[in-house]
Amino acid sequence: MKAFKILIMVLAIAVALYEQVSAEKNIYIMVIAMAVFMYGMMQLSAKTPSKNQEKEEEDVK
């Protein structure tokens, strides 16, 4: 599933870059591609633990 999300994010960025260099820029496609990329980044980074997670757990005890 993680590889699928990364693939979708790479495709979204590729589409956004392609739209950026094309003669007729479609802003809606660029916005959707960036939204897909940001959503994918949010999903992938959600599982990354915080640097202060251990410190916060010790403070609770």
C-alpha positions in Angstrom: 0.0 0.0 0.0 2.9 2.4 0.8 4.4 1.8 -2.6 1.1 2.5 -4.2 0.8 5.8 -2.4 4.3 6.8 -3.4 3.5 5.9 -7.0 0.4 8.1 -7.0 2.3 11.0 -5.5 5.0 10.8 -8.1 2.4 10.7 -10.9 0.7 13.7 -9.3 3.9 15.7 -9.3 4.7 14.6 -12.8 1.3 15.9 -14.0 1.7 19.2 -12.1 5.2 19.7 -13.7 3.9 18.8 -17.1 1.1 21.3 -16.7 3.5 24.0 -15.5 5.6 23.8 -18.7 2.8 23.4 -21.2 1.6 26.3 -23.3 -2.0 26.1 -22.0 -1.8 25.9 -18.3 -4.8 24.3 -16.6 -4.8 25.6 -13.0 -7.5 23.1 -11.9 -5.3 20.1 -12.8 -2.3 21.7 -11.0 -4.4 22.3 -7.9 -5.7 18.7 -7.9 -2.3 17.3 -8.4 -0.9 19.3 -5.5 -3.8 18.3 -3.3 -3.2 14.6 -4.1 0.5 15.0 -3.3 -0.1 16.8 0.0 -2.7 14.2 1.0 -0.2 11.4 0.2 2.5 13.1 2.2 0.1 13.5 5.2 -0.8 9.7 5.0 2.9 8.7 4.8 4.1 11.0 7.5 1.3 10.0 9.9 3.1 6.9 10.9 6.4 8.7 11.7 6.8 9.0 15.5 7.5 12.4 17.0 11.0 13.2 18.3 9.4 14.1 21.7 7.1 11.1 21.9 9.3 9.3 24.5 9.6 12.5 26.6 5.8 13.0 26.5 5.1 9.5 27.6 7.5 9.9 30.6 5.8 13.1 31.6 2.4 11.4 31.7 3.6 8.7 34.1 
